[in-house]
Amino acid sequence: MSDSSEPLFQITRDHLNSGLRGYPVGTCRTSRVDPMEGVSYVGYPIGALAEKDPEAVIYLLHNKQLPTDAELADFKANLAQRSTLDPRVMSLLSSLPKDGHPMEWLCAGLLYLGMTGRTGDYQEDALNLIARSAELVAGIFRIRSGWGDPIPSRPELGLVENFVHMMGVPGADPERLTRLLRVFYVLHMDHGGGNLSTFTGKAVASGLGDLYSSMAAAMAGLSGPRHGRANQDCLNFVRKVGSSDPTAIESFVRNALANKELIYGFGHAVLRAEDPRATIQYALGESVCPEDELFRTAATMREVAVRVLRENPKVSNPYPNVDAVSGTLLNAVGLTESDYYTVLFGLSRIVGISAQVVDERVHLRSGKGTPIYRCKFIAENQERRS
């Protein structure tokens, strides 16, 4: 048994104003991030889960064990039964300004879901939100993009399959899109407890904010370019490279570094090896879109950029992260507007954040839940004045 008085972290003045990086503040029951092995969900490496039914992985994060076949069938039926969206939500989406970013639409939509369907029970609201968010996001795609009226839901198809059906992406191959999004959905569900969006959602819930307002706050955190919006920046970076030729890519990377520009999609705050979620996506790309020119560029970057970045001893992690290729794959299967990529990330991350909120509000501390988050800031340059 661990010693409750064991020191975990020593704080010095050098740690102030450092974004709480590395500060242990709680425990997480859904996932962990190992610097060398990457993310695992409830003990299962992400590579062992990537091809499973997304509903099975949702069940895992919320129940801390994989379902039996019978449990999975019952769970799918439960989600399907919960999936009905209040028609006022789509009406409200139709009134939003189209020059708002899709993540702003998602934040607004989550609040609409709460106003029209909140129960006040964290567990019930978590499952309802997971079941209904696919139709919400499909509606955001169709209404904001001008693809046409929302397409009626068919929840019996399965969560991701129904999502693809409701999006009705013009010109896309539904089979390829479904194949990709099933894996994408699983890979992005959770990533420890301290990332900005998850931490923000749990912090709001610690003040007993309901699940929907907590999730809207979490998605606001996800929307920034230093967090979830990095996936669209990575695709735009690959487009800017403009070639899959290794020599041309090496020249581009060296010039970018000489100009102190970021190499998008490489490096990670925790990982010190290639992100296994990136590894899975590179392999998926070779199956789904092997001849796509942007994918070939991203695949070549995987080798060239790492080699160049390794030359700098100050770079602790020169390897691809989950964003290095995800946008390229989405583009290849027909989702060409990168502004929406973070919404897809958010659709998936709702699963893990909701599971962690439920844990903190319902299960931790013998059911008492965690107290309200209240860190301390030390006053600076505030000498007393008369």
N, C-alpha and C positions, 0 to 999 in steps of 0.2 A: 504494500500500500504506500502511496506517495506521501511525503511529509507535507502537511498543509502550510508549514512555515518555511518551506524551501524557497530560497531566493531564485527568481526566474530571470530577472533583468535588472541591471543597475543603471539608473538614470543620472546623467551628468548634464551640465549646462549645454554641452555640445548637442544633446538630443532635443533641446528646445527648438521649436519652429521647424521641425523636420518631418511634419506630417504623420506623426505617430508610427513611423516606419519601424517595424520589428517589435513594437510594444506588445507584450502578451496581455490581453484584457479579458479573455474569456475562453471558453471551450467550444468546439464545433463537432457535432455528431454526424454530419452529412458527408464531409469530404476533407481531404488533407492534400497539401501540395508539397511533395518532396523535391528538393533541389535537383536531384539527378533522375528521379523516376517520373516526375510530373504528378498530375492529379489522379487521385483515386476516389471512388465514391463508396463510402461505408466499407472500406477495405478492398474493394474490387478495382484493379487497375483499369484505367479508362479504355485501354485496348481490348479488355475482356467484355466491355459493355457496348462498344460503339455500334455493333450490328444487331443488338437486341431490339425488341419492340420498345419504342419510346415509352409506352405506358408501363412496361415492366420496370424501367429505370425511374420513372416518376414514383411508382410504388416503393422501390428500394429507398429512395431519398426520404420518403415520408414515413415508411414503416421499418426502415433499417434492416430489411431482408428482401431478397428477391421473391417474387410470388411463385406459387405452384401454378400449373396450367389452369386449374380450376379457379384459383384466386385471381389470376390475370384476367380470365374471362369475365368474372364478376366485377373486377375493377374497371375494365373497359366499358361494361354495361352501365356501371355507376357514373362514369364520366360522361357517357353519352346522354344519360338521363338528366344530368346537371347542365347540359350545354346550351339550353335555350337562352337566347339573348333577348332582353327587353327591347322591343322595337324602337323605343325612344332613344336608345343609344345610337343607332344608325341615323336617326333624324338629327340628333345633336352633332354627329360627325359631319353631316352634310352642311352644317352651318359654319364650320371652321374655315378660316382663311387658308387658301391653298398655298400661300407663300410661307406659312408656318412649316417648320421642319417636321418630318414624320415622327421624330421622337417627341416633339411637343404635342402632336396629335395623340400619340400613345399615352402620354401623361394625362391629357384631358380625358381620353377614353377610359382610363382606369378609374378616374374619379367618377365618371358617368356610371360605370359598372357598380361602383359602391353606392351611389345615390339611388340606383334602381334595383339593387339586389343584395344589399348588405344584410347579413344575419346577426353580426356582432359576435359570432363564435369563430375564433381564429381557424380552427381545423375545418369547419364547414366552409368558411369563406375562402380558404386556401384551395380546396378542391373545386369549388365553384369557379374561382378565378382561373385556375388551370383549364377547366373544361370550356370556359367561355372566351378566353383570351384569343384563341385561334380565329374565331369569327370576327372579333374586334379588329385584329391585325389585318385579316383579309379585307375587311371593310375599309380600313385605312388605305390599303393598296388601291382598291378599286375606285373609291370616291376621290381621293386626292390625285390619283394618276389619270382620272377621266376614262377608265376602262369600261365604265358602264355601271348599271345598278348592281347592288350586292347580290351574290348568288346564294340561293337558299341552302342552308346547311344540310348535310347528310352524315350525321355523326356515326352511323353504323359502319361507315367506311374505315374508321380508325382515325385517330387524332391528326396525324400528319397527312394522311391521304385525304381527309376531309378538308384540311387547310389548303392543300393544293387545288382541290376541286373548287373551293370557294374563292380562291384568288383568280382562277381562270386567266393565267398570264398569257397575253396575246403572243402567238408564235412559239410558245415553249412546248417542249415535249414533256407531258405530265409524268411519264414513267421515269425519265432521267431526273426531273425536278424532285419527284418523290424520293427516289433513291438517295439523292444528295441531302435533302432536308431531313430525312429520318436520322442520318448520321450527324448532321450539323446540330440538330435539336439536342441529341444526347451529349455531344461534346461540350456544349456551352451551358449545360444546366447548372453547374455549380463549380466553385473554385476557391474553397476555403471560406473562412468567416471574416477576413479582414480587408477584402477588396472594397473599394469605395462604395459601390452600389449596394452590396450586401450589408456592409456596416451601416450605411445611411438608413436603409430600410429597417434594420433591427433597432437603430437608435430611435427612430420615430415611433416604432411599436413599443419601445420601453416606456414611453410616456403614455401608453395605452391608446395610441392612435390606432384606428382600425386597420385591417389588412390592406384595404384599397388605398388609403391615403399613405400608408407606409410604403406600398409598392410604387405609387406615383413618385414619391420622393426618391426611392431607389432608382427608378428609371431616369429621373432628372440627373442623378449622379452618373449613371451609365452613359448619358448622352454626350459627355465631354470628350474632346479629342485625345485627352491623356488616358481615357478609359475605353469605353465601348465603341466610340466613334473611330477608333484607330483602324478598324477593318476597312472602312471606306477610304481612309487615307492610304492604306496599303495598296488597294487596287489602283488608285490614282497614281501612286508612285510607280507601280509596275507599268502602267500605261505610259508614264513619262520616260521610262527606260527605253522603250521603243524598239527593242530587238531581243531575239533569243540567242544571238551569237555570243559565245563566252568572252571573246576578246572585247567586243563592244560593251558588254555588261561590266567587265572589269574596269574599263576606262571610265564608264559612267560612275561606278561606285567610288573609284579613287578621286575623281573630280568632285563628287558630292562631299566626300570626307574632307578634301582640301578646302572646300568652301564652308566647312563646319555645318553641313546639312545632315539631317537624320537619315538613316537607312531604315525605312519603315518595314516593320515585320520581323526585325531581328533584335534579340535581347529580351530580357525579362527581369523583373524586380526580384524574383525568388529563384527561378530555374537557372541551372548551370549546365544544361545539356539541351539538345533539341526537344522542344515541347512534343510529347507523344501525340497530342491532338493535331499538330502540324504533320507529323509522320503519317498518321491515319489519313489525313486529307490529301497529302501528296499521292499516296497509293490509290485513293479514291479517284483522284483526277486522272491517273493513268488508265483507269477503267471507264470513267464517265466521259472524259473529254480529252483524250490523249493528243489529238492533233490541234487543239485550240492554241493559237499563237500566244495569247497572253499567259496561258497555263505553261507553255513551254518556256516562256521568259521567267516565270516564277520558279519553275523547276530548275532552270539553270542558275538563277540567283541563289538557290539553296546551296549550291557548291561554291560558286564564285564569291559571293558576298562573305560567306563564312571564312573562306581562305584569306581574303583581304582583311577582314576585321580581326582575325587571329594575329595579325602582324602587330597590332597595338596592344601592348601589355596592360594598358589601363582598361581594356574591354573585358569584363568578367564573364560575359555570356554573348558570344558572337553568333549564336544559333537561332534558327527560325522559331517564332512563337506561333500561337494559334491563328493570328491575323495575317501571317505571311502569305497564305494562299487561299484563305476562305473566300475573300471577295472575288478573286479570280475565278473560282469554281462557280460561285453564284452567277457571275456575269456569263460564264460559258453555257449555263443551262437556261438562260433567258431572262434572268433578273439583272438587267443592265444598268438600272439606276441606283448608284451606290448610296444615295441618301437614305435608302430604306434598309441598308444592311444592319444598322444598329438596332432597328426595330425587330428584325429577325433574331438578333442576339438577345434582345430583351424578352421576346416571346419565350425563348428557352430558359433564360436565367430566372424568370418568374417561378419556375419549378423549385430551384434550389433556395432562392431567397424566401419563398413562402414556407418551405420546410424548416429553414433556420428560424424564422419568426415564430412558427408554431413551437419549436423546441424551446426557445427562450421564454415564450409567454406561458406555455402549458406544462412543460416537462422538467426544465432545469430547476435546481434547488428544491428538489422533492415536491415539485408542483407549484412552488411559490412564484416561480419566474424570476428573471433577472431584474434588479432594481433599475430605475431610470438612469440612463447614461449621464454622467456628470463629471467630466474630466476637469482638471484645474489648469488655468492659465495664470502665469505670474505677471503681475503688473510691471510695465517698463516705461521709463521716461514719463512718469506721472508724479513728479515731486509735488508736494503740497504747495498750493498757491493761495495767496490772500486776495 
